[in-house]
Amino acid sequence: MKIQFHGHACIQISTGDKSLVIDPFLSGNPVAVMKPEALKTDAILLTHAHQDHIQDAAPVAIANDAPIVAIVELATYMSWQGAKTIGMNMGGTVDLGFAKAKMVQAFHSSGIVDMETKQIMYAGMPAGYLVFVDGLTILHAGDTSLFSDMKLIGERHSIDIAFIPIGDHYTMGPGDALQAAAWYNAKLTIPIHHSTFPPIKQDAELFVRRLEEQGLKGKVMAPGDELTLEAN
């Protein structure tokens, strides 16, 4: 299995000739190294409706004839953009054939802002995902603040890799993310949603060192970096 980090909160999980992408944001991402038209995937998972998570979702889905998985309100909106969709809700699991994805809680906001009409469209609750593939469990926490049920998620699932936001300002910062990492108790924690824009600039290497001080393994991934894991 291979995991590629595309920057910000976008990760791609591949197994064999199949892959899924979470939160594709490439065309408006100043640190991305891949163009959205070069992205090949079999499914897209969206955590919530903010532009820096959905900007390339519909074009990539349509170009790849791939379904978008999202909470029902956001899935409906994406279907209006011409994409195939799979609407689901909190606690549910969708079987993609090569992987399963369970929608878990995140504490954030979620809406689509129309700057021309000055309206905001409700887009359902924000979420994270547990992705089960090749016998491994991968957590994408989504955009979130710290909340105590992270401990429950960690206790109920043996998480191999956790992608958690550390940027502060719009999500939890490094201090809260350290607590989240302890509660998720993943074998490897990778910080995301940081340093894309000035308000969320963070020292990810320092965060990883602080993880290691509390007995947890961490890794910093730059946009374009890949991680290969053996299937269980």
C-alpha positions as CSV (number, residue, x, y, z in Angstrom):
1,M,0.0,0.0,0.0
2,K,1.2,3.5,-0.8
3,I,0.2,6.8,0.7
4,Q,1.0,10.1,-1.0
5,F,0.6,13.5,0.6
6,H,-0.5,16.2,-1.9
7,G,-0.3,19.1,0.6
8,H,-2.7,20.8,3.0
9,A,-5.2,18.0,4.0
10,C,-5.1,16.0,0.8
11,I,-3.9,12.5,0.9
12,Q,-4.1,9.6,-1.6
13,I,-4.2,6.0,-0.5
14,S,-3.3,3.4,-3.2
15,T,-3.4,-0.4,-3.2
16,G,-2.7,-2.3,-6.4
17,D,-4.2,-0.3,-9.2
18,K,-6.9,1.3,-7.1
19,S,-6.8,4.5,-5.0
20,L,-8.9,7.0,-3.1
21,V,-8.2,10.7,-2.5
22,I,-9.3,12.6,0.5
23,D,-10.0,16.4,0.3
24,P,-8.5,17.2,-3.2
25,F,-7.2,20.8,-3.1
26,L,-4.5,21.3,-5.7
27,S,-5.4,24.1,-8.1
28,G,-5.6,26.8,-5.3
29,N,-2.9,25.3,-3.2
30,P,0.3,27.3,-3.3
31,V,2.4,24.4,-2.0
32,A,0.9,21.6,-4.2
33,V,3.3,19.9,-6.6
34,M,0.6,18.0,-8.6
35,K,-2.0,19.5,-11.0
36,P,-5.6,18.3,-10.5
37,E,-5.8,17.1,-14.1
38,A,-2.9,14.7,-13.3
39,L,-4.7,13.1,-10.4
40,K,-5.9,9.6,-11.1
41,T,-8.2,8.0,-8.6
42,D,-11.2,5.6,-8.1
43,A,-13.0,7.5,-5.3
44,I,-12.9,10.8,-3.5
45,L,-13.7,11.3,0.2
46,L,-14.6,14.8,1.5
47,T,-14.4,15.7,5.1
48,H,-16.4,19.0,4.8
49,A,-17.4,21.7,2.4
50,H,-14.8,24.4,2.9
51,Q,-13.1,25.5,-0.4
52,D,-9.6,24.4,0.7
53,H,-11.0,20.8,0.8
54,I,-13.4,20.5,-2.1
55,Q,-12.1,22.9,-4.7
56,D,-11.0,20.2,-7.2
57,A,-13.4,17.4,-6.1
58,A,-16.0,17.7,-8.8
59,P,-13.5,18.1,-11.8
60,V,-11.4,15.2,-10.6
61,A,-14.4,13.0,-9.9
62,I,-15.8,13.7,-13.4
63,A,-12.5,13.3,-15.2
64,N,-11.9,9.9,-13.4
65,D,-15.6,8.7,-13.4
66,A,-15.1,8.3,-9.7
67,P,-17.7,8.7,-7.0
68,I,-17.5,11.4,-4.3
69,V,-18.2,10.1,-0.8
70,A,-19.4,12.8,1.6
71,I,-22.0,13.5,4.2
72,V,-25.5,13.6,2.5
73,E,-25.9,17.4,2.2
74,L,-22.4,17.9,0.6
75,A,-22.9,14.8,-1.6
76,T,-26.1,16.3,-2.9
77,Y,-24.3,19.6,-3.7
78,M,-21.6,17.7,-5.5
79,S,-24.2,15.8,-7.6
80,W,-25.5,19.2,-8.8
81,Q,-21.9,19.8,-10.1
82,G,-22.3,16.7,-12.3
83,A,-20.3,14.2,-10.1
84,K,-21.3,10.7,-9.1
85,T,-21.8,10.7,-5.4
86,I,-22.3,8.4,-2.4
87,G,-24.1,10.2,0.4
88,M,-23.5,8.9,3.9
89,N,-23.7,10.0,7.5
90,M,-21.9,10.0,10.8
91,G,-20.9,6.5,12.0
92,G,-21.7,4.9,8.7
93,T,-19.3,2.8,6.6
94,V,-19.1,2.7,2.8
95,D,-17.6,-0.3,0.9
96,L,-15.6,0.9,-2.1
97,G,-14.5,-2.7,-3.0
98,F,-10.8,-2.1,-2.5
99,A,-11.3,-0.2,0.8
100,K,-13.9,0.6,3.4
101,A,-14.4,4.1,4.8
102,K,-16.1,4.9,8.1
103,M,-17.2,8.4,8.8
104,V,-16.3,9.7,12.3
105,Q,-16.9,12.8,14.2
106,A,-15.0,16.1,13.8
107,F,-15.7,19.4,15.5
108,H,-15.5,22.3,12.9
109,S,-17.9,24.2,10.6
110,S,-19.0,23.3,7.1
111,G,-20.6,25.6,4.5
112,I,-20.2,26.8,0.9
113,V,-19.8,30.5,0.5
114,D,-21.1,32.2,-2.6
115,M,-19.2,35.4,-2.8
116,E,-21.4,36.8,-5.7
117,T,-24.7,36.4,-3.9
118,K,-23.2,36.8,-0.4
119,Q,-25.0,33.6,0.7
120,I,-23.7,30.6,2.7
121,M,-25.1,27.2,1.9
122,Y,-25.4,24.6,4.7
123,A,-23.4,21.6,3.8
124,G,-23.9,19.1,6.6
125,M,-21.7,18.2,9.5
126,P,-17.9,18.0,9.2
127,A,-16.3,14.6,9.6
128,G,-13.2,12.5,9.6
129,Y,-12.7,9.1,8.1
130,L,-11.3,5.7,9.2
131,V,-10.1,4.0,6.1
132,F,-9.6,0.2,6.2
133,V,-7.4,-1.1,3.4
134,D,-5.0,-4.1,3.1
135,G,-5.5,-4.9,6.8
136,L,-4.4,-1.5,7.9
137,T,-6.4,1.3,9.5
138,I,-5.8,4.9,8.5
139,L,-7.4,7.9,10.2
140,H,-7.9,11.2,8.5
141,A,-9.2,13.4,11.4
142,G,-10.6,16.1,9.1
143,D,-10.5,19.7,10.2
144,T,-11.2,19.6,13.9
145,S,-10.7,20.9,17.4
146,L,-9.8,18.7,20.3
147,F,-12.7,16.6,21.7
148,S,-12.7,13.8,24.2
149,D,-14.3,11.2,22.0
150,M,-10.9,11.0,20.1
151,K,-9.9,8.7,23.0
152,L,-12.9,6.5,22.3
153,I,-12.0,6.3,18.6
154,G,-8.5,5.3,19.6
155,E,-9.7,2.7,22.1
156,R,-12.1,1.1,19.6
157,H,-9.8,1.0,16.6
158,S,-6.1,0.0,16.3
159,I,-5.0,2.9,14.1
160,D,-1.8,2.4,12.1
161,I,-1.5,6.0,10.7
162,A,-3.3,9.1,11.9
163,F,-3.3,12.3,9.8
164,I,-4.2,15.2,12.2
165,P,-4.3,19.0,11.7
166,I,-1.9,21.1,13.7
167,G,-2.3,24.5,12.0
168,D,-4.2,26.3,14.7
169,H,-6.4,29.3,13.9
170,Y,-8.9,27.2,11.9
171,T,-8.3,23.9,13.6
172,M,-6.6,22.7,16.7
173,G,-3.0,23.8,17.2
174,P,0.1,21.8,18.1
175,G,-0.6,21.6,21.8
176,D,-4.1,20.2,21.4
177,A,-2.9,18.0,18.5
178,L,-0.4,16.4,20.9
179,Q,-3.3,15.4,23.1
180,A,-5.3,14.2,20.1
181,A,-2.4,12.0,19.0
182,A,-2.1,10.5,22.5
183,W,-5.8,9.7,22.5
184,Y,-5.8,8.3,18.9
185,N,-2.7,6.3,19.9
186,A,-1.7,5.6,16.3
187,K,1.4,3.7,15.4
188,L,2.4,6.7,13.3
189,T,1.1,10.3,13.4
190,I,1.5,12.7,10.5
191,P,0.7,16.4,10.9
192,I,-1.4,18.0,8.2
193,H,-3.3,21.3,7.6
194,H,-0.4,23.5,8.4
195,S,1.9,26.0,6.7
196,T,-0.2,26.3,3.5
197,F,-1.0,29.9,4.3
198,P,0.5,32.3,6.8
199,P,-2.3,32.0,9.5
200,I,-1.6,28.3,9.8
201,K,2.2,28.2,9.6
202,Q,3.6,25.8,12.2
203,D,6.9,24.0,12.9
204,A,5.9,20.4,12.0
205,E,9.4,19.0,12.8
206,L,9.1,20.4,16.4
207,F,5.6,18.8,16.7
208,V,7.1,15.5,15.7
209,R,9.9,15.9,18.3
210,R,7.3,16.6,20.9
211,L,5.4,13.5,19.9
212,E,8.5,11.4,20.4
213,E,9.0,13.0,23.8
214,Q,5.7,11.5,24.8
215,G,6.5,8.1,23.4
216,L,4.7,8.4,20.0
217,K,6.1,8.1,16.5
218,G,5.6,10.9,14.1
219,K,6.7,11.8,10.6
220,V,6.6,15.1,8.6
221,M,5.5,14.7,5.0
222,A,6.1,17.4,2.4
223,P,3.7,17.8,-0.6
224,G,4.6,15.0,-3.1
225,D,6.1,12.7,-0.5
226,E,5.2,9.0,-0.5
227,L,5.0,6.4,2.2
228,T,5.0,2.7,1.5
229,L,3.5,0.2,4.0
230,E,3.4,-3.6,4.0
231,A,-0.1,-5.0,4.0
232,N,-1.1,-6.9,7.2
